[in-house]
Amino acid sequence: MTDENTSPTDGTLVRTALVFPGQGAQKQGMGEVWREAESWPLVAGISEHTGVDVEDLLLKADDETLRRTDLAQIAVFTTEVLAHREAAAAGVLGEVVACAGHSLGEYTALYAAGALSLADAARLVAARGRAMRVCAERSPGTMAAVVRLDAETVAALAARAQEAGEELWVANVNAPGAIVVSGTADGVARLGESAVESGGKVIPLKVGGAFHSPRMADAAAELEAALATVEFAAEHMPVVANVDARAYADGGRWRELELRQLTSPVRWEECVRTLAGELGCTRFVELGPGRQLTGMIRRIAKDAATVPVDSSAALAKLTVPSD
């Protein structure tokens, strides 16, 4: 085994955070990288819990199908579960002290931290995806990334758009200079004009709605009903919540926090700072498709080690005996 889990100076275990990406990381054939994994039979179980043929989704669905919000979320969640199970079995996770996930990834984080069973987490992901899809169809909207501007400037530009009668909000604060806004198409277009005047740039995102904004308020009822049917563990490993970047180690607040997450910004930069600062994590293991969180973390916690596990091949490189 390599020494990824230990300090290079004294051999002690480093404090590790597990992080899980959100919707947007999906792509056609995304399950192929785990198809031969021992944990692949979990896919059948998740299919039962969600009412979706997840194996077909992971192996055969085209990109257009995977852009559907409810299906995308189930697909990403499943690959994260597989990555987590395989990495745990391989012994590469190290001394895990906390978890966090970006938007959808927060549900996988709750599962990995022992706050939710796999069945309950899968049911919630399915209910959340359905609720968000239906809400977006009733209340259409979009999202866009804003680059080269800080969070304060983007917030001020969004407030200016609101004053002009547009519906536009900050949806994600991902990393320095990496902000996402959410709202109507007109609101995003107005921001695009003012962002250019301020030296920034707006990049439209291919998403199914104005997520993490007040336009998702109608999704709350269905998710609230689903949350009422699951049990959160009384005690679990700390999970840093998207809505306030605080660590929670009991199940008392998660129903409220997940409802708020639907309409609140994802404060990812602050979440990483909580993990690195308050919780002392010096190693971040990203589990799931893509390596987007790894790139963000490197811009926030620059001295931390980052370990992306997005395939069996990536995992194999971590488990090769060192010389």
C-alpha positions in Angstrom: 0.0 0.0 0.0 1.2 3.5 -0.7 1.6 6.0 2.2 -1.3 8.2 1.1 -2.9 7.8 4.5 0.1 8.8 6.6 2.1 11.8 7.4 5.5 11.9 5.6 7.2 13.1 8.8 6.0 10.8 11.6 3.9 8.1 10.0 0.7 9.2 11.9 -2.6 8.9 10.2 -3.8 12.2 8.6 -7.3 13.5 9.1 -9.3 12.7 6.0 -12.6 14.2 4.7 -14.7 12.3 2.2 -16.4 14.5 -0.4 -19.0 13.7 -3.0 -19.9 15.6 -6.2 -23.3 16.7 -7.3 -25.5 16.6 -10.4 -23.6 17.6 -13.6 -20.9 14.9 -13.2 -23.0 12.4 -15.1 -22.1 11.1 -18.6 -23.0 8.3 -21.0 -21.5 4.9 -19.9 -20.5 6.2 -16.5 -21.0 2.8 -14.9 -18.5 1.0 -17.0 -15.6 2.0 -14.8 -17.2 0.1 -11.9 -18.9 -2.8 -13.8 -16.4 -5.4 -12.7 -16.3 -4.2 -9.1 -17.3 -6.5 -6.3 -19.9 -4.0 -5.1 -21.7 -3.8 -8.5 -24.6 -5.9 -7.1 -25.5 -2.9 -5.1 -26.9 -1.4 -8.3 -29.8 -3.9 -8.3 -30.6 -2.9 -4.7 -30.7 0.8 -5.6 -32.9 -0.1 -8.5 -35.4 -1.6 -6.1 -35.3 1.4 -3.8 -35.7 4.0 -6.5 -38.0 2.2 -9.0 -35.5 2.9 -11.8 -33.4 0.4 -13.8 -30.1 1.8 -12.6 -27.9 -0.7 -14.5 -29.5 0.4 -17.8 -29.1 4.0 -16.7 -25.4 3.6 -15.9 -24.5 1.5 -18.9 -26.8 2.4 -21.8 -28.5 5.7 -21.2 -27.5 8.5 -23.6 -26.5 12.0 -22.5 -29.9 13.4 -23.3 -31.5 10.9 -20.9 -29.0 11.6 -18.3 -29.8 15.4 -18.4 -33.2 14.6 -16.9 -32.8 15.8 -13.4 -34.3 12.8 -11.5 -32.3 10.2 -13.5 -29.1 12.2 -13.4 -29.3 12.3 -9.6 -29.8 8.6 -9.2 -27.0 7.8 -11.6 -24.5 10.1 -9.8 -25.6 8.8 -6.4 -25.1 5.2 -7.4 -21.6 5.7 -8.8 -20.6 7.5 -5.6 -21.9 4.6 -3.5 -19.8 2.2 -5.6 -16.7 4.4 -5.3 -17.1 4.6 -1.5 -17.7 0.9 -1.1 -14.7 0.0 -3.3 -12.4 2.5 -1.7 -13.4 1.4 1.8 -12.8 -2.3 0.9 -9.4 -1.4 -0.6 -8.4 0.3 2.7 -7.4 3.7 1.1 -9.8 6.0 3.0 -7.5 6.4 6.0 -8.7 8.1 9.2 -12.0 9.6 8.1 -13.2 12.3 10.4 -15.9 14.0 8.4 -17.9 14.0 5.2 -19.5 16.6 2.9 -21.2 16.6 -0.5 -22.0 19.2 -3.1 -25.8 19.5 -3.4 -27.0 16.0 -4.4 -23.6 14.7 -3.0 -24.7 15.6 0.5 -27.1 12.6 0.5 -24.2 10.3 -0.3 -22.2 12.0 2.5 -25.0 11.3 4.9 -25.0 7.6 3.9 -21.2 7.4 4.1 -21.2 9.1 7.6 -23.8 6.6 8.9 -26.6 9.0 9.2 -28.8 7.2 6.6 -29.1 3.6 5.5 -28.5 3.0 1.8 -32.1 2.2 1.2 -33.3 5.5 2.8 -30.6 7.5 1.1 -31.6 6.1 -2.3 -35.3 6.7 -1.7 -34.6 10.3 -0.7 -32.5 10.9 -3.8 -35.2 9.5 -6.0 -37.9 11.7 -4.3 -35.7 14.8 -4.4 -35.0 14.3 -8.1 -38.6 13.9 -9.0 -39.7 16.9 -7.0 -37.0 19.1 -8.6 -37.9 17.9 -12.1 -41.6 18.6 -11.6 -41.0 22.0 -10.0 -38.7 23.0 -12.8 -41.3 22.1 -15.4 -43.8 24.3 -13.6 -41.4 27.1 -12.9 -38.8 27.1 -15.7 -35.4 28.5 -15.0 -31.7 28.0 -15.6 -28.2 28.4 -14.1 -24.9 29.9 -15.2 -21.3 30.0 -13.9 -19.8 33.3 -13.3 -16.0 33.5 -13.5 -13.4 36.1 -12.7 -15.6 37.8 -10.1 -15.7 37.4 -6.4 -18.8 36.3 -4.5 -19.5 39.8 -3.1 -19.5 41.3 -6.6 -21.7 38.6 -8.0 -24.1 39.1 -5.1 -24.2 42.8 -5.8 -24.9 42.2 -9.5 -27.7 39.8 -8.6 -29.2 42.3 -6.2 -29.1 44.9 -9.0 -31.0 42.5 -11.3 -33.6 41.9 -8.6 -34.1 45.6 -8.2 -34.8 45.7 -11.9 -37.5 43.1 -11.5 -35.6 40.0 -12.5 -35.5 36.7 -10.6 -31.9 35.9 -10.0 -29.9 34.6 -7.0 -26.5 33.3 -6.1 -26.9 29.4 -6.1 -23.3 28.1 -5.5 -20.2 29.7 -4.0 -17.8 26.9 -5.1 -14.3 28.4 -4.9 -12.6 31.8 -5.3 -13.8 33.2 -8.6 -16.2 30.3 -9.2 -19.8 31.3 -8.5 -23.0 29.9 -9.9 -26.3 31.9 -10.3 -29.8 30.6 -10.7 -33.0 32.2 -11.9 -35.0 32.9 -15.0 -33.5 33.0 -18.5 -34.0 36.8 -18.6 -32.4 37.2 -15.2 -29.3 35.3 -16.2 -29.1 37.3 -19.4 -29.2 40.6 -17.5 -26.4 39.3 -15.2 -24.4 38.3 -18.2 -24.4 41.9 -19.5 -23.5 43.4 -16.1 -20.8 40.8 -15.4 -18.9 41.7 -18.6 -19.0 45.3 -17.6 -17.4 44.3 -14.3 -14.7 42.2 -15.9 -16.3 38.8 -15.5 -17.9 36.3 -17.8 -21.1 34.2 -17.5 -21.2 30.7 -18.9 -24.6 29.1 -19.3 -25.0 25.6 -17.7 -27.0 22.8 -19.2 -29.3 22.1 -16.3 -33.0 21.4 -16.0 -34.0 24.3 -13.7 -33.2 27.2 -11.4 -31.9 24.9 -8.6 -30.9 26.2 -5.2 -33.1 29.2 -5.5 -36.6 30.3 -4.4 -37.9 28.9 -7.7 -37.6 25.4 -6.1 -40.0 26.2 -3.3 -42.7 24.0 -4.7 -40.4 21.0 -4.6 -40.4 21.2 -0.8 -43.7 19.4 -0.2 -42.8 16.2 -1.9 -39.3 16.1 -0.4 -40.7 16.9 3.1 -43.1 13.9 2.8 -40.2 11.6 1.8 -38.0 13.0 4.6 -40.8 12.1 7.1 -40.5 8.4 6.2 -36.8 7.9 6.9 -34.8 7.6 10.1 -31.6 9.6 10.6 -29.1 8.1 13.1 -29.1 9.8 16.5 -25.3 10.0 16.2 -23.1 9.8 13.2 -19.8 11.0 11.8 -19.8 14.8 11.2 -21.3 16.0 7.9 -20.8 19.6 6.9 -24.1 21.0 5.6 -24.3 23.0 2.3 -26.7 25.6 3.7 -24.6 26.9 6.6 -21.2 25.2 6.3 -21.6 23.9 9.9 -20.7 20.3 11.0 -23.6 18.2 12.3 -23.1 14.8 14.1 -26.6 13.9 15.0 -29.9 13.4 13.0 -31.9 16.1 14.7 -31.6 18.9 12.1 -31.2 17.0 8.7 -34.8 17.1 7.7 -34.8 20.9 8.0 -31.4 21.3 6.5 -32.3 19.3 3.4 -35.5 21.2 2.8 -33.6 24.5 3.1 -31.0 23.1 0.7 -33.5 23.1 -2.1 -33.9 26.9 -2.1 -30.6 28.0 -0.5 -27.1 28.5 -2.0 -24.5 25.7 -1.7 -21.8 27.3 0.3 -19.1 24.9 -0.9 -16.1 27.1 -0.4 -17.1 27.6 3.3 -17.7 23.9 3.7 -14.2 23.1 2.6 -12.8 25.8 4.9 -14.8 24.2 7.8 -13.4 20.8 7.0 -9.8 22.1 6.7 -10.0 24.5 9.6 -12.4 23.6 12.3 -12.2 19.8 11.7 -8.5 19.8 10.8 -8.8 17.7 7.6 -5.5 17.7 5.6 -6.6 15.1 3.1 -9.7 15.1 0.9 -10.9 12.0 -1.0 -13.4 12.7 -3.7 -15.6 9.7 -4.4 -17.7 9.7 -7.6 -17.7 10.7 -11.3 -15.3 13.4 -12.4 -12.8 15.4 -10.4 -14.6 18.8 -10.2 -14.5 19.0 -6.4 -10.8 18.1 -6.4 -10.1 21.2 -8.5 -12.2 23.4 -6.2 -10.5 22.1 -3.1 -7.1 22.8 -4.5 -8.1 26.5 -4.9 -9.4 26.7 -1.3 -7.3 24.5 0.9 -4.0 24.7 -1.0 -1.9 22.7 1.4 -4.3 19.8 1.6 -3.7 16.5 -0.2 -6.5 15.6 -2.7 -7.2 12.0 -3.8 -9.9 11.6 -6.5 -11.4 8.1 -6.8 -13.5 8.2 -10.0 -12.9 4.7 -11.4 -11.5 1.3 -10.6 -8.3 2.3 -12.4 -7.8 5.3 -10.2 -8.4 3.2 -7.1 -5.9 0.5 -8.4 -3.2 3.2 -8.6 -3.7 3.9 -4.9 -3.4 0.3 -3.9 -0.2 -0.6 -5.7 2.5 -1.6 -3.2 5.1 1.1 -2.8 8.8 0.3 -3.4 
